[in-house]
Amino acid sequence: MKLEIIVAIIILIFTAQFIYISANTDAEFGGADGQAGNVIDELTGGTYEPIAQPFWEPPSGEIESLLFALQAALGALVIGYFFGYYRGKNQSIQSTQSTKSSNTNISKPGN
């Protein structure tokens, strides 16, 4: 119970800090792709030519966001599956070890 309270306090502190900073500054959220393109233009003087072009571009930003969200969800499912698999495997091993140790403590009749 104490751990949950500590985690909740930490989350509240970070949330309050985020809200305070975003309310008091004129910061804009931008993607890393746009920033990287600007840095490349500055370094090369605008002479850089990409060596490859995308073979398909989504028709809108909403579809691009949807595909990104699906990719993130699929990755989370794969990671969650393996965490669950290994946790279940460890619990199975521990239960069989505890069963074996409790079976050895049973006294045999006639002794």
N, C-alpha and C positions, 0 to 999 in steps of 0.2 A: 504494500500500500504506500509506503514511503517513497519508493522508486517512482510510482505513478505521479505522485504529487510533485516530485522534483522535475520530472519530464514535462509535466503540464506547466510549471513555472518557467522552465527554459523556453518552451514554445511560446508562451505569452510574452516573454521578454523579446524574443526575436520578432514576433508579430508587431508588438508595439514599436519597436525600432524601425521596422519596415514601413509602417504606416506613418510614423513621424518624419522619416527621411523623404518618403515619396510625397508627403503633403507640403514640405517646406523647400523643395528643390524643383527645378525645371528639367529634371532628368528625363530623357526619352529612352524607351527600351528599343534597342535595335539588335538585329541578328549579327552573328559573327561573320556571316557570308558577306554582308555589305561592308563591314569594317575591313575585312581582308582584301576585298576588291579595291577599296580606297588606298590601302597601304601599298598594294602592288602597283597601282597607278602612280603613286608618289615616287616609288623606287625606280620604276622603269620609264617615267616620263610619259606614260600613256602608249608606249610602243609594244606592250606585251600582247601577244596573240595566243589564245588558248590552243593547246594541241589536240583537244578532243571536244566534241559537242555532245550534249545530251541527246540520246536517241528518242526520248519522249519527254515532253513537259506537261504537267497537269494543266488542264484548261483554266483552273482558277485557284486562288489561294486557299479557298475552303477545302477543295479536294486534296491539295497538298497537305494541309493540316490534318485531314482525315487519314491520309496514308501514313503520315508521321505517327499519329495516335495509334493506328493499327499496328505499326511496327513496334512501338513501345509496349503495347499490350501483349503482343506475341512474345517479345523478349521477357516480359515479366512472367508470363505463363511458363516459359521454359525454365527460367531461374527458379520459380516457385515449385515446379515439378521436381527438379533435382534436389532442392532443399527438403521437400517433403519425402522424397524417396530415401535420401540418406538418413533423415531423422527416423523414419519408420524402420529402416534397416538396423540402425543402432538400437532402437527400442526392442526390436525382435531379438537381437543378439543378447541384450541385457536380460530380457525376460527368460530366454532359454538358459542363460548362465545362472540366473537366480533359481530357476526350476531345478537344474541339475544339482545346485548346492543344497537345496532344501530336500531333494530326494536322497542325498547321501547321509543326511542327519536322521533319517527314519530308522528306528531300530528294527531289526529282524525278529520275528516271533521265535521263541525257543531259546533265546540268548539270555 
